[in-house]
Amino acid sequence: MTGPAPGGRTRAAVLAGTSAVGAGALCWPLLTAGGRGGTATPWAVGTVALLAVVVVLAVADDGDGGLDARTAALVGTLAASGCVLRLVSPGIGGVELVFAVLLVGGYALGASTGFVLGVVTLLVSALLTGGVGPWLPFQALAAGWVGTAAGVLGRRRRSSTGPPSAAEVASLVALTVVACLAYGVVMNLWSWPFLVGEGTALSYDPGAGLADNLRRFAVWSLVSSGAWDGVRAGVNAVVVAATARRVVASLRRVRRTGRYADVHEVRRPTGPDGPDA
């Protein structure tokens, strides 16, 4: 059995390394707890995350032959669908259907392609909705992680090139719930030091210890967006459960054959002098 190609290993290492950089940019309040560092501005932290995103986009590979023209076209189609869903379900009350696209698409297309899908969808939709700000790199990075997680699950559980089994769909639904809740935690971690303000019981305190800041963040995250994140997880889980089987099968087929449906050529019977009249 042969291992992954050197190029694939390199791209996987880059994805892991830049994800670690992005995670460090997100977790700076906890990493500097206890007075071990200074503070950061939202734009400075966002720039670090954006650089990580750009590096991964430059070397994206899904582990199954790369981001070729056919896969890129699928990513563009799915990203456009995600943009439309962000326009019609902009997150009011937690209803954000775009995550169903990222999870189903990432599951069918692979880990690094899922990352590209998440990043492109969030960046383009932000331009369309006017949601550009220091939070955008973290939204894109977190959405990329959602697509990557789905791709990893798809590679581990994929049994064929056809429709996923009931067990596969169930595992993807479970991941949908976890991913939607985790996305909320990531975005809360980014905004916590800047939005809560200073001097409250839930504020980030650079002089406090790690355990105290973790407690403050956990309580603030639960109070500020717990219900919102729960609705997001539930709505997307229902959509994924209803659509994953057919959509994943279709995406796998298109990627493999370039067709949305299996086409069987019908040949007319031929005689010794050519086709029968």
C-alpha positions in Angstrom: 0.0 0.0 0.0 1.4 3.4 -0.9 1.1 6.5 1.2 -0.1 9.9 0.2 1.9 11.7 -2.4 4.6 14.1 -1.2 2.5 17.1 -2.5 -0.5 15.9 -0.6 1.5 15.6 2.6 2.9 19.1 2.1 -0.5 20.6 1.6 -1.9 18.7 4.6 1.0 20.1 6.7 0.3 23.6 5.4 -3.4 23.3 6.3 -2.5 22.1 9.8 0.1 24.7 10.3 -2.0 27.6 9.2 -5.0 26.3 11.1 -2.7 26.4 14.2 -1.8 30.0 13.4 -5.4 30.9 13.1 -6.3 29.1 16.3 -3.5 31.0 18.1 -4.9 34.3 16.8 -8.3 33.3 18.2 -7.0 32.1 21.5 -4.7 35.0 22.3 -6.8 36.1 25.3 -6.3 32.7 26.9 -2.7 32.4 25.9 -1.9 35.8 27.5 -3.9 35.1 30.6 -2.2 35.9 33.9 -0.3 38.9 32.4 2.0 36.8 30.2 1.5 39.1 27.2 -0.2 42.3 26.0 -3.4 42.9 24.3 -4.3 42.8 20.7 -6.5 44.9 18.4 -9.2 43.2 16.4 -7.6 44.3 13.1 -4.2 42.9 14.0 -5.6 39.6 15.1 -7.8 39.5 12.0 -4.8 40.1 9.7 -3.0 37.1 11.2 -6.0 34.8 10.5 -6.4 36.2 7.0 -2.8 35.4 6.1 -3.4 31.9 7.3 -6.5 31.6 5.0 -4.6 32.9 2.0 -1.7 30.5 2.4 -4.1 27.5 2.6 -6.1 28.7 -0.5 -2.8 28.9 -2.4 -1.9 25.2 -1.8 -5.4 23.7 -1.5 -5.6 20.0 -2.2 -8.3 17.5 -1.3 -6.1 14.4 -1.1 -7.8 12.9 -4.1 -6.0 14.4 -7.0 -6.1 18.1 -6.2 -8.4 21.0 -6.9 -8.8 20.3 -10.6 -11.0 22.3 -13.0 -14.0 20.0 -12.3 -13.7 20.3 -8.6 -13.2 24.0 -8.8 -16.4 24.3 -10.8 -18.2 22.4 -8.1 -16.8 24.6 -5.4 -17.9 27.7 -7.3 -21.4 26.3 -7.7 -21.7 25.3 -4.0 -20.2 28.7 -2.9 -22.8 30.5 -5.0 -25.6 28.4 -3.4 -24.2 29.2 0.0 -24.1 33.0 -0.8 -27.8 32.8 -1.8 -28.7 31.0 1.4 -26.8 33.7 3.4 -28.9 36.3 1.7 -32.2 34.6 2.4 -31.2 33.3 5.9 -28.8 35.9 7.3 -28.8 34.4 10.8 -31.8 36.1 12.3 -32.7 34.0 15.3 -29.9 31.5 14.5 -31.3 30.4 11.1 -28.2 30.2 8.9 -28.7 27.5 6.2 -25.3 28.0 4.7 -23.7 25.5 7.0 -25.7 22.7 5.4 -23.9 23.5 2.1 -20.5 23.6 3.7 -21.0 20.3 5.5 -22.5 18.3 2.7 -20.1 19.8 0.2 -17.0 19.1 2.3 -18.2 15.6 3.0 -18.5 14.8 -0.7 -15.4 16.7 -1.9 -12.7 16.2 0.7 -11.0 18.0 3.6 -8.9 20.7 1.9 -11.6 21.4 -0.8 -14.1 21.7 2.1 -11.8 24.3 3.6 -11.7 26.3 0.3 -15.5 26.0 0.0 -16.0 27.4 3.5 -13.6 30.3 3.0 -14.8 31.3 -0.4 -18.5 31.1 0.6 -18.0 33.3 3.6 -15.7 35.9 1.9 -17.9 36.3 -1.2 -21.2 36.4 0.8 -19.7 39.0 3.1 -19.0 41.2 0.1 -22.6 40.7 -1.1 -24.2 41.5 2.3 -21.8 44.2 3.4 -20.5 42.1 6.3 -16.9 43.1 5.9 -15.0 43.9 9.1 -12.3 42.5 11.4 -14.5 39.6 12.2 -14.5 38.4 8.6 -11.2 36.5 8.6 -12.4 34.5 11.6 -15.7 33.8 10.0 -13.9 32.5 6.9 -11.4 30.5 8.9 -14.1 28.9 11.1 -16.3 28.1 8.0 -13.2 26.5 6.5 -12.7 24.4 9.5 -16.4 23.2 9.2 -15.8 22.1 5.6 -12.5 20.4 6.6 -14.2 18.5 9.4 -16.9 17.2 7.1 -14.2 16.2 4.5 -12.2 14.3 7.2 -15.4 12.5 8.2 -16.2 11.7 4.6 -12.8 10.1 3.9 -13.1 8.0 7.0 -16.6 6.8 6.5 -17.0 6.8 2.7 -17.9 3.3 1.6 -18.4 3.9 -2.1 -18.8 6.6 -4.8 -22.6 6.2 -4.5 -25.1 7.6 -2.0 -24.0 7.6 1.6 -25.4 4.9 3.9 -27.9 5.7 6.7 -25.0 5.4 9.2 -23.0 7.9 7.2 -25.9 10.4 7.1 -26.4 10.0 10.8 -22.7 10.7 11.5 -22.9 13.8 9.3 -26.0 15.0 11.1 -24.1 14.6 14.4 -21.1 16.5 13.0 -23.5 19.2 11.9 -24.7 19.8 15.4 -21.2 19.9 16.8 -19.8 22.1 14.0 -22.6 24.7 14.3 -22.2 24.9 18.1 -18.4 25.1 17.7 -18.6 27.8 15.1 -20.6 29.9 17.6 -17.9 29.3 20.3 -15.1 30.4 17.8 -16.9 33.6 16.9 -17.6 34.3 20.6 -13.9 33.8 21.4 -12.9 36.3 18.8 -15.4 39.0 19.9 -15.3 38.5 23.7 -12.4 40.8 24.6 -13.7 43.6 22.4 -17.4 43.5 22.9 -18.0 42.8 26.6 -16.0 45.8 27.8 -13.9 46.2 30.9 -14.7 45.8 34.5 -17.7 43.4 34.4 -17.8 39.9 35.9 -17.6 38.4 32.4 -14.9 40.7 30.9 -11.6 39.5 29.7 -9.1 40.2 32.4 -5.4 40.1 31.2 -4.3 40.0 34.9 -6.5 37.0 35.8 -5.5 33.3 35.4 -6.4 31.0 32.6 -9.1 29.2 34.6 -10.8 32.4 35.6 -10.9 33.7 32.0 -12.2 30.4 30.8 -15.0 30.6 33.3 -15.8 34.2 32.3 -15.8 33.3 28.6 -17.9 30.1 29.0 -20.6 32.0 30.9 -20.6 34.9 28.5 -20.8 32.6 25.5 -23.7 30.6 26.9 -25.6 33.7 27.9 -25.0 35.7 24.8 -25.5 33.1 22.0 -26.4 29.7 23.5 -30.0 29.8 22.2 -28.9 31.3 18.9 -26.2 28.6 18.3 -28.7 25.9 19.3 -31.2 27.0 16.7 -28.4 27.1 14.1 -27.4 23.5 14.9 -31.0 22.2 14.9 -32.0 23.8 11.6 -28.9 22.7 9.7 -29.1 19.2 11.2 -32.7 18.9 9.8 -31.6 20.2 6.4 -28.6 17.9 6.2 -30.6 14.8 7.2 -33.2 15.6 4.5 -30.7 16.3 1.7 -27.4 14.7 2.3 -28.0 11.3 0.7 -29.0 12.7 -2.7 -26.7 15.7 -2.8 -23.6 13.8 -1.7 -24.3 11.1 -4.4 -24.8 13.8 -7.0 -21.6 15.7 -6.1 -19.5 12.4 -6.1 -21.0 11.5 -9.5 -20.3 14.9 -11.0 -16.7 14.9 -9.7 -16.1 11.5 -11.1 -17.9 11.7 -14.5 -18.8 15.4 -15.1 -22.5 14.4 -15.2 -25.3 15.1 -12.8 -27.0 11.8 -13.6 -25.8 8.5 -14.9 -26.3 8.4 -18.7 -26.6 5.2 -20.6 -26.0 5.3 -24.3 -28.7 3.4 -26.3 -27.3 1.9 -29.5 -29.5 1.0 -32.4 -29.1 -2.5 -33.7 -26.9 -2.7 -36.7 -26.8 -5.1 -39.6 -24.0 -6.0 -42.0 -24.6 -2.9 -44.1 -24.8 -0.4 -41.1 -27.7 0.7 -38.8 -31.1 -0.8 -39.5 -33.6 1.5 -41.0 
